[in-house]
Amino acid sequence: MARSTLKTIAILSASVLALATPVAAQEAVPDDLTTIAPVPKDFDPPRTSWGDPDLRGTFPIDNIAQLPMQRPAQFGDRFYLTDEEYAQREEQAGRSDAAYAAEDESGTIGMGHWVESDASGRRTSLLVYPEDGQLPAMTEWAQERYKAGRSSWTPNTHFDWVSDFDTWDRCVTRGFPASMFPFRYNNGIRVMQSPGYVIISLEMIHDARVIPIVDGPEAAAAMRWPENVRTWMGQSIGWWEGNTLVIETSNIEDGDSVSEDNYERGPSPLNMATFGVPPFNTIPTSAKASVTERLTMTGPDHIVYELDYNDPEVFTDKWTARLDWTRDEEYSFFEYACHEGNVQVRNYITAAAAGVENTEGGAASGEDGGGH
């Protein structure tokens, strides 16, 4: 991935976007911090001119980007922080704001703009199932491919050709559902609607999901593509259950990071650049992978986004994440110029080749490559 190009854009993006970030939606915290609060269903959202709940708007998820996917061990079995822990999280976010302000005052742009955070709410992780806040164990088949996978994030990888890099390194896609989770920058999400369609536009790599809306799961099943037709983001079809938009996605491009065939290499369902995700970007995706999402407006400026992921060939159980989306119509998408000027893939390959030439006997030492 063109990290130098991305960093320039990301810094400019961060310096503008942090000027006015709304306070994150505060999820109702139950007295028992070891239970997850139900999604509120009592808000009556405005309607589009054709009668559907109106989800249209810009909902950047920068404000939850510091929440890890998996629950850190110190929080035990709690879904939420204590009051004291939350005060500490707010204090840390305040230090980020102070660094930002200091750079503005001095006329410089540095780490204060590059690594910004806010309190991100009271939750201890994005995962809400399994209840221990940890991803389910991988199957033996998946573990083998995870450990043998190759990308620019894996240590001791020798880079011979583009087939040694993952789809994100090559500016193709973060994949699905990885693209729906936060990163350190380019976290814009924009929802658009027209009669019969919902479009979810993503700032990172500018993926756009065009989702037809049907009467229900039976109508969705009738529209499914043949098994052998697959795309990076899969085939997403949605329907309304009351005021909740339900989206089911199948036909996700399958593959792993082991194959020498570049066309057989698939993206990881979780991108390691999301906090708390396993390293290396080498989790495989099988042909059985499916995703169910639910978008529920809980207030005029807030959407609760839930995602169930199920891939029995890879994980021993399903897992569920819940994200709070907060409207910010001042947020602007910035160009994700990834492939333009992307010299890093070439540099990894040429550096690895130079390492081979400098190794006695011309054999690779097995310790070339490495992550970012």
Secondary structure as a PSIPRED ss2 file (coil, helix, strand):
# PSIPRED VFORMAT (PSIPRED V4.0)

   1 M C   1.000  0.000  0.000
   2 A C   1.000  0.000  0.000
   3 R H   0.000  1.000  0.000
   4 S H   0.000  1.000  0.000
   5 T H   0.000  1.000  0.000
   6 L H   0.000  1.000  0.000
   7 K H   0.000  1.000  0.000
   8 T H   0.000  1.000  0.000
   9 I H   0.000  1.000  0.000
  10 A H   0.000  1.000  0.000
  11 I H   0.000  1.000  0.000
  12 L H   0.000  1.000  0.000
  13 S H   0.000  1.000  0.000
  14 A H   0.000  1.000  0.000
  15 S H   0.000  1.000  0.000
  16 V H   0.000  1.000  0.000
  17 L H   0.000  1.000  0.000
  18 A C   1.000  0.000  0.000
  19 L C   1.000  0.000  0.000
  20 A C   1.000  0.000  0.000
  21 T C   1.000  0.000  0.000
  22 P C   1.000  0.000  0.000
  23 V C   1.000  0.000  0.000
  24 A C   1.000  0.000  0.000
  25 A C   1.000  0.000  0.000
  26 Q C   1.000  0.000  0.000
  27 E C   1.000  0.000  0.000
  28 A C   1.000  0.000  0.000
  29 V C   1.000  0.000  0.000
  30 P C   1.000  0.000  0.000
  31 D C   1.000  0.000  0.000
  32 D C   1.000  0.000  0.000
  33 L C   1.000  0.000  0.000
  34 T C   1.000  0.000  0.000
  35 T C   1.000  0.000  0.000
  36 I C   1.000  0.000  0.000
  37 A C   1.000  0.000  0.000
  38 P C   1.000  0.000  0.000
  39 V C   1.000  0.000  0.000
  40 P C   1.000  0.000  0.000
  41 K C   1.000  0.000  0.000
  42 D C   1.000  0.000  0.000
  43 F C   1.000  0.000  0.000
  44 D C   1.000  0.000  0.000
  45 P C   1.000  0.000  0.000
  46 P C   1.000  0.000  0.000
  47 R E   0.000  0.000  1.000
  48 T C   1.000  0.000  0.000
  49 S C   1.000  0.000  0.000
  50 W C   1.000  0.000  0.000
  51 G C   1.000  0.000  0.000
  52 D C   1.000  0.000  0.000
  53 P E   0.000  0.000  1.000
  54 D C   1.000  0.000  0.000
  55 L C   1.000  0.000  0.000
  56 R C   1.000  0.000  0.000
  57 G E   0.000  0.000  1.000
  58 T E   0.000  0.000  1.000
  59 F C   1.000  0.000  0.000
  60 P C   1.000  0.000  0.000
  61 I C   1.000  0.000  0.000
  62 D H   0.000  1.000  0.000
  63 N H   0.000  1.000  0.000
  64 I H   0.000  1.000  0.000
  65 A C   1.000  0.000  0.000
  66 Q C   1.000  0.000  0.000
  67 L C   1.000  0.000  0.000
  68 P C   1.000  0.000  0.000
  69 M C   1.000  0.000  0.000
  70 Q C   1.000  0.000  0.000
  71 R C   1.000  0.000  0.000
  72 P C   1.000  0.000  0.000
  73 A H   0.000  1.000  0.000
  74 Q H   0.000  1.000  0.000
  75 F H   0.000  1.000  0.000
  76 G C   1.000  0.000  0.000
  77 D C   1.000  0.000  0.000
  78 R C   1.000  0.000  0.000
  79 F C   1.000  0.000  0.000
  80 Y E   0.000  0.000  1.000
  81 L C   1.000  0.000  0.000
  82 T C   1.000  0.000  0.000
  83 D H   0.000  1.000  0.000
  84 E H   0.000  1.000  0.000
  85 E H   0.000  1.000  0.000
  86 Y H   0.000  1.000  0.000
  87 A H   0.000  1.000  0.000
  88 Q H   0.000  1.000  0.000
  89 R H   0.000  1.000  0.000
  90 E H   0.000  1.000  0.000
  91 E H   0.000  1.000  0.000
  92 Q H   0.000  1.000  0.000
  93 A H   0.000  1.000  0.000
  94 G H   0.000  1.000  0.000
  95 R H   0.000  1.000  0.000
  96 S H   0.000  1.000  0.000
  97 D H   0.000  1.000  0.000
  98 A H   0.000  1.000  0.000
  99 A H   0.000  1.000  0.000
 100 Y H   0.000  1.000  0.000
 101 A H   0.000  1.000  0.000
 102 A H   0.000  1.000  0.000
 103 E H   0.000  1.000  0.000
 104 D H   0.000  1.000  0.000
 105 E H   0.000  1.000  0.000
 106 S H   0.000  1.000  0.000
 107 G C   1.000  0.000  0.000
 108 T C   1.000  0.000  0.000
 109 I C   1.000  0.000  0.000
 110 G C   1.000  0.000  0.000
 111 M H   0.000  1.000  0.000
 112 G H   0.000  1.000  0.000
 113 H H   0.000  1.000  0.000
 114 W H   0.000  1.000  0.000
 115 V C   1.000  0.000  0.000
 116 E C   1.000  0.000  0.000
 117 S C   1.000  0.000  0.000
 118 D C   1.000  0.000  0.000
 119 A C   1.000  0.000  0.000
 120 S C   1.000  0.000  0.000
 121 G C   1.000  0.000  0.000
 122 R C   1.000  0.000  0.000
 123 R E   0.000  0.000  1.000
 124 T C   1.000  0.000  0.000
 125 S C   1.000  0.000  0.000
 126 L C   1.000  0.000  0.000
 127 L E   0.000  0.000  1.000
 128 V E   0.000  0.000  1.000
 129 Y E   0.000  0.000  1.000
 130 P C   1.000  0.000  0.000
 131 E C   1.000  0.000  0.000
 132 D C   1.000  0.000  0.000
 133 G C   1.000  0.000  0.000
 134 Q C   1.000  0.000  0.000
 135 L C   1.000  0.000  0.000
 136 P C   1.000  0.000  0.000
 137 A C   1.000  0.000  0.000
 138 M E   0.000  0.000  1.000
 139 T C   1.000  0.000  0.000
 140 E H   0.000  1.000  0.000
 141 W H   0.000  1.000  0.000
 142 A H   0.000  1.000  0.000
 143 Q H   0.000  1.000  0.000
 144 E H   0.000  1.000  0.000
 145 R H   0.000  1.000  0.000
 146 Y H   0.000  1.000  0.000
 147 K H   0.000  1.000  0.000
 148 A H   0.000  1.000  0.000
 149 G C   1.000  0.000  0.000
 150 R C   1.000  0.000  0.000
 151 S C   1.000  0.000  0.000
 152 S C   1.000  0.000  0.000
 153 W C   1.000  0.000  0.000
 154 T C   1.000  0.000  0.000
 155 P C   1.000  0.000  0.000
 156 N C   1.000  0.000  0.000
 157 T C   1.000  0.000  0.000
 158 H C   1.000  0.000  0.000
 159 F C   1.000  0.000  0.000
 160 D C   1.000  0.000  0.000
 161 W C   1.000  0.000  0.000
 162 V H   0.000  1.000  0.000
 163 S H   0.000  1.000  0.000
 164 D H   0.000  1.000  0.000
 165 F C   1.000  0.000  0.000
 166 D C   1.000  0.000  0.000
 167 T C   1.000  0.000  0.000
 168 W C   1.000  0.000  0.000
 169 D C   1.000  0.000  0.000
 170 R C   1.000  0.000  0.000
 171 C C   1.000  0.000  0.000
 172 V C   1.000  0.000  0.000
 173 T C   1.000  0.000  0.000
 174 R C   1.000  0.000  0.000
 175 G C   1.000  0.000  0.000
 176 F C   1.000  0.000  0.000
 177 P C   1.000  0.000  0.000
 178 A H   0.000  1.000  0.000
 179 S H   0.000  1.000  0.000
 180 M H   0.000  1.000  0.000
 181 F C   1.000  0.000  0.000
 182 P C   1.000  0.000  0.000
 183 F C   1.000  0.000  0.000
 184 R C   1.000  0.000  0.000
 185 Y C   1.000  0.000  0.000
 186 N C   1.000  0.000  0.000
 187 N C   1.000  0.000  0.000
 188 G C   1.000  0.000  0.000
 189 I E   0.000  0.000  1.000
 190 R E   0.000  0.000  1.000
 191 V E   0.000  0.000  1.000
 192 M E   0.000  0.000  1.000
 193 Q E   0.000  0.000  1.000
 194 S E   0.000  0.000  1.000
 195 P C   1.000  0.000  0.000
 196 G C   1.000  0.000  0.000
 197 Y E   0.000  0.000  1.000
 198 V E   0.000  0.000  1.000
 199 I E   0.000  0.000  1.000
 200 I E   0.000  0.000  1.000
 201 S E   0.000  0.000  1.000
 202 L E   0.000  0.000  1.000
 203 E C   1.000  0.000  0.000
 204 M H   0.000  1.000  0.000
 205 I H   0.000  1.000  0.000
 206 H H   0.000  1.000  0.000
 207 D C   1.000  0.000  0.000
 208 A E   0.000  0.000  1.000
 209 R E   0.000  0.000  1.000
 210 V E   0.000  0.000  1.000
 211 I E   0.000  0.000  1.000
 212 P E   0.000  0.000  1.000
 213 I E   0.000  0.000  1.000
 214 V C   1.000  0.000  0.000
 215 D C   1.000  0.000  0.000
 216 G C   1.000  0.000  0.000
 217 P H   0.000  1.000  0.000
 218 E H   0.000  1.000  0.000
 219 A H   0.000  1.000  0.000
 220 A H   0.000  1.000  0.000
 221 A H   0.000  1.000  0.000
 222 A H   0.000  1.000  0.000
 223 M C   1.000  0.000  0.000
 224 R C   1.000  0.000  0.000
 225 W C   1.000  0.000  0.000
 226 P C   1.000  0.000  0.000
 227 E C   1.000  0.000  0.000
 228 N C   1.000  0.000  0.000
 229 V C   1.000  0.000  0.000
 230 R C   1.000  0.000  0.000
 231 T E   0.000  0.000  1.000
 232 W C   1.000  0.000  0.000
 233 M C   1.000  0.000  0.000
 234 G C   1.000  0.000  0.000
 235 Q E   0.000  0.000  1.000
 236 S E   0.000  0.000  1.000
 237 I E   0.000  0.000  1.000
 238 G E   0.000  0.000  1.000
 239 W E   0.000  0.000  1.000
 240 W E   0.000  0.000  1.000
 241 E E   0.000  0.000  1.000
 242 G C   1.000  0.000  0.000
 243 N C   1.000  0.000  0.000
 244 T E   0.000  0.000  1.000
 245 L E   0.000  0.000  1.000
 246 V E   0.000  0.000  1.000
 247 I E   0.000  0.000  1.000
 248 E E   0.000  0.000  1.000
 249 T E   0.000  0.000  1.000
 250 S E   0.000  0.000  1.000
 251 N C   1.000  0.000  0.000
 252 I E   0.000  0.000  1.000
 253 E C   1.000  0.000  0.000
 254 D C   1.000  0.000  0.000
 255 G E   0.000  0.000  1.000
 256 D E   0.000  0.000  1.000
 257 S C   1.000  0.000  0.000
 258 V C   1.000  0.000  0.000
 259 S C   1.000  0.000  0.000
 260 E C   1.000  0.000  0.000
 261 D C   1.000  0.000  0.000
 262 N H   0.000  1.000  0.000
 263 Y H   0.000  1.000  0.000
 264 E H   0.000  1.000  0.000
 265 R E   0.000  0.000  1.000
 266 G C   1.000  0.000  0.000
 267 P C   1.000  0.000  0.000
 268 S C   1.000  0.000  0.000
 269 P C   1.000  0.000  0.000
 270 L C   1.000  0.000  0.000
 271 N C   1.000  0.000  0.000
 272 M C   1.000  0.000  0.000
 273 A C   1.000  0.000  0.000
 274 T C   1.000  0.000  0.000
 275 F C   1.000  0.000  0.000
 276 G C   1.000  0.000  0.000
 277 V C   1.000  0.000  0.000
 278 P C   1.000  0.000  0.000
 279 P H   0.000  1.000  0.000
 280 F H   0.000  1.000  0.000
 281 N H   0.000  1.000  0.000
 282 T C   1.000  0.000  0.000
 283 I C   1.000  0.000  0.000
 284 P C   1.000  0.000  0.000
 285 T E   0.000  0.000  1.000
 286 S C   1.000  0.000  0.000
 287 A C   1.000  0.000  0.000
 288 K C   1.000  0.000  0.000
 289 A C   1.000  0.000  0.000
 290 S E   0.000  0.000  1.000
 291 V E   0.000  0.000  1.000
 292 T E   0.000  0.000  1.000
 293 E E   0.000  0.000  1.000
 294 R E   0.000  0.000  1.000
 295 L E   0.000  0.000  1.000
 296 T E   0.000  0.000  1.000
 297 M E   0.000  0.000  1.000
 298 T E   0.000  0.000  1.000
 299 G E   0.000  0.000  1.000
 300 P C   1.000  0.000  0.000
 301 D C   1.000  0.000  0.000
 302 H E   0.000  0.000  1.000
 303 I E   0.000  0.000  1.000
 304 V E   0.000  0.000  1.000
 305 Y E   0.000  0.000  1.000
 306 E E   0.000  0.000  1.000
 307 L E   0.000  0.000  1.000
 308 D E   0.000  0.000  1.000
 309 Y E   0.000  0.000  1.000
 310 N E   0.000  0.000  1.000
 311 D C   1.000  0.000  0.000
 312 P C   1.000  0.000  0.000
 313 E C   1.000  0.000  0.000
 314 V C   1.000  0.000  0.000
 315 F E   0.000  0.000  1.000
 316 T C   1.000  0.000  0.000
 317 D C   1.000  0.000  0.000
 318 K C   1.000  0.000  0.000
 319 W E   0.000  0.000  1.000
 320 T E   0.000  0.000  1.000
 321 A E   0.000  0.000  1.000
 322 R E   0.000  0.000  1.000
 323 L E   0.000  0.000  1.000
 324 D E   0.000  0.000  1.000
 325 W E   0.000  0.000  1.000
 326 T E   0.000  0.000  1.000
 327 R C   1.000  0.000  0.000
 328 D C   1.000  0.000  0.000
 329 E C   1.000  0.000  0.000
 330 E C   1.000  0.000  0.000
 331 Y C   1.000  0.000  0.000
 332 S C   1.000  0.000  0.000
 333 F C   1.000  0.000  0.000
 334 F C   1.000  0.000  0.000
 335 E C   1.000  0.000  0.000
 336 Y C   1.000  0.000  0.000
 337 A C   1.000  0.000  0.000
 338 C C   1.000  0.000  0.000
 339 H C   1.000  0.000  0.000
 340 E C   1.000  0.000  0.000
 341 G C   1.000  0.000  0.000
 342 N C   1.000  0.000  0.000
 343 V C   1.000  0.000  0.000
 344 Q H   0.000  1.000  0.000
 345 V H   0.000  1.000  0.000
 346 R H   0.000  1.000  0.000
 347 N H   0.000  1.000  0.000
 348 Y H   0.000  1.000  0.000
 349 I H   0.000  1.000  0.000
 350 T H   0.000  1.000  0.000
 351 A H   0.000  1.000  0.000
 352 A H   0.000  1.000  0.000
 353 A H   0.000  1.000  0.000
 354 A H   0.000  1.000  0.000
 355 G H   0.000  1.000  0.000
 356 V H   0.000  1.000  0.000
 357 E H   0.000  1.000  0.000
 358 N C   1.000  0.000  0.000
 359 T C   1.000  0.000  0.000
 360 E H   0.000  1.000  0.000
 361 G H   0.000  1.000  0.000
 362 G H   0.000  1.000  0.000
 363 A C   1.000  0.000  0.000
 364 A C   1.000  0.000  0.000
 365 S C   1.000  0.000  0.000
 366 G C   1.000  0.000  0.000
 367 E C   1.000  0.000  0.000
 368 D C   1.000  0.000  0.000
 369 G C   1.000  0.000  0.000
 370 G C   1.000  0.000  0.000
 371 G C   1.000  0.000  0.000
 372 H C   1.000  0.000  0.000
